[in-house]
C-alpha cells in the first residue's frame, strides 16, 4: 500500500481545511517545497497535491507550485483541484504531474473526463470520488450531486478507470479515523479492477495496516502528519516493512 502525504495549496502556501470548509483554513508552512523535501528525505515517493484555489476557481491556479515540487524533488505527484479543460490538463502534465485527479469534471462533463482517460490512459487519470452521506460532492465539496458513491465508481470502473481517490468528507481533517466500512464495500463491489486510495480521517499509524488488509492500493495522509499524530519516522518504518 502506497503512502501518499497531502499538500493542499491556497495562495501558494501549505494549508489544511476541516471537512473542506475554506473558513477553517490553517496555514502549516509558507513554503510547500520544505514540506515536500521532508517527505522525500524519509523515503516517501508519492505526493497528493491539491490546488484549493483551483477547486474554487474551476481552473488550474497553483501550477507554479507543482512545477517547483516536480523539478526540485523526485516525488511522483498526483495533482487535483479545478481541472476542467484540456488546457488545464496540459498545464498540469507540462508542470510535472505524474497523475491528475478529476472529480467535479467526472460528474459535470463525463465526455471530457472519458476523453482524458482515452488520451492519457488509466495510469495517468485518477477518479476523485468525494462523498458525504453516500452522495458524490463536487466543486471543492461546496455542492452535493445526485450520484450515489458506489454507482458512480462502478460506472467509471466499467469505462476503464482503475485509480479512485475516495474521501469521506465527514471524516476529513477530523482525526477520528477513516471510513473503513465505506472502503470495504467499494472494494467488494468492484473486486480486482479497483485501485482504491483512501483519504480523510487518518489519525494514527495503526489504521494503516487495517486499510492495507482491506485491499486499499494507497492512503493519503494530511492533518495527522501536520498535527504530529503520525511521525515521519513511523511512516518511514511502515514503508520499509511494506517493501520487506
N, C-alpha and C positions, 0 to 999 in steps of 0.2 A: 504494500500500500504506500503510495507516494505521499510525502509530507509537503504541503504547499502553503507556506505562510502568505498572508494577505497584506497588501499595502493599498489603502484607499486614499485617493488624492482629491483634495479641494485646494484651489489656489496654489498648486504645486507643492503643498505640504501634506505630510502623512497624518491622517486623521482616522478616527473611528466614530461611527454613529451607533445608536441603540435602536433596534427594530427599524432601521432605515430612516429614522426621523432626523432631518437635517438640523433641527433646532437643538439636538443633543450632541452636536459636533464637539469632539475633544481632540486637540492637536497633540500628537505624541512626538513629532520631530519635524523641524522645518526643512530637513534635508533627507528625502527618501533614499538617496544613494548610500548614506551612512547605514541605514537600516538594512538595505539590500546586501551591503558588503558584510555585515554581521552574519546574516543568514548564510552567505557563501562561505565565510570563514568556519562555520560549524557544519560543513558537509551537506548543506541543503542545496538541491539542484534546481528547484522549481519555485516560481513566484506567481501569485494571483494578483494582478494589478488592476484596480478599478478606478476609472475616471468618473468620480461622482459629479463633477461639473458637467461632464459629457452626458451623463444619465439625465440630468435636469434639462440640459440644452437640446437634447436629441441629436447631437452630432459630436464627433470627437473633439476634445478640447486639450487635454494634457498629454499630447503625443510627444512633446519635447522631454517630459519626464521618462516616458517609455524609451525614447531614443537614448537618453543618458544611461539608464539602467542596463539596457541591452548592450551598449557599447563598452561600459566600464565594469560589467560583471559577466560571468559565464552562465548566469541563471537562465533557464528556459521559462519564458514569460508567457502566461496566458493573460490576454488583455480584454477588458469589457467596460461597458458604460457608454451608452448613447450611440453605439454603432448602428447606423440606419441606412447608409447608402453604400454603393460600390466604391465610391471615392473614400469614405471613412475607412473601409476595409483595406484599400490600397495603402492609405496613410499608415494604418496600424501595422501592416506587414512590412512596409518600407521602413518603418521606425524600429523594427526589430522584434515584433511579436512573434512568438513561436506558434501560438494558437490564439484564436479570438473567441469570445463568448457572446452569443446573441440571445437576448431574452425577449424584450418587447417586440423586436422585429419579427420574431418567430410567431408571435400572436397576431400582430397587426399587418404583417406583409409576408405571408408564407411563401409566396412566389419568389421574392428576393432572397429569403433565407435558403430555400431549396436550391436556388441558383448558386449561392455561395458554396453550398455543400457539393454541388456538381462540379464547380470550377476548382475549388481548393481541396476537396476530399474530406472524409470524416475524421482524419487525424488532425486536421487544422481547425475545424469548426466545432465548437462546443455549444450544446443547447443549454441555455440558462433557464432553469425551471424553479423560479422563486415562488413560494407558496404561503398562503395564510388561510387558515380554516379550510384546507383542502382545495382551494382555488389558486390559479396562477395569478400572481401580481406583476404589474409592469410599470414602466415609466419611473424607474428608480423607486419602485414599491409604492408609488403615490396613488396607484389605480389598481383595482381588482378586476380581473377578467371573468368571463363566463366559464372558462375551461377548468375542469377537474384535473388535478395534478396527474393522476395515473393515466387518464385518457389521453391527455396532452403528450406525455412522454411516450406512451405506447405508439401513438400515431406517428411521431417523429422517428422512433426506432424502425418502424416499417419503411420509412422514407430513406433510411440509410444512416441516421445519426448513431454514433456509438458513445461519445462522451457527453455526459449530462452532469452539470453542477446543480445540485438541489439545496436551496436554503429555505429552512422553515423560519419565516420572518419573526414569528412569535418567540423564537429562541435566540435570534441574532443579537449579539452583544450582551446577553443576559447572564452568561457564565453559569448556566444551570443545567448544562448537558445537552447533547444533540438529540435529534428526532429519530431515535433508534427504530421505533415501530414503523415510521413512515419509510425509512430506507429499506427495512426488511421486506415490506410489502412491495416496494418498487422493484427490488432485486428479484423477488419470487415471481412477480408478474412478467418480467422481461428477460428472465433467465440469462443465457450466456451472451446475448447481444449488447447488454448494457454495461458501460464502464462508468459507474456512479461515483461522483466526487461529492462527499458530504461537506456541508458548510453550515455554520451557525450554531452557537451554543457550547462549543467545546470549552470545557472548564478545567480538566486535569488530564494528566498523562495516561491514567488508567482507562480512559474512554477510547483511546486509540486501538488497543488490541481488540476491543469489542467491535469497533467499526470494521476492523480488518476481518474478523471472523464472520461478520455479516456478508462480506464479499465486496465492500467498498474498494474502488480502484485507487482513490485518493481522498485526502481530507484537507480542507482549507482551515487554517487556524489564524485568528486575528487577535482579538482582545486578550485572550488567555496568555499570549506572549507579552503583549504590551503591559498587562497588569501583573506580570510575573507569577501567574498561576501555573505556567509551564515554562521551565527554563530552557535555554538553548542547549545546555548540557544534556538534559533529558531527551530532547529531540535528536541530538547527535547520537546518543546511545540507542534510541529506538531505531534510527536509520541503520546503524551498524548491525544490530540484531536482525533487522529485516533482511539485510543483504547476506547474512551469515548462511 
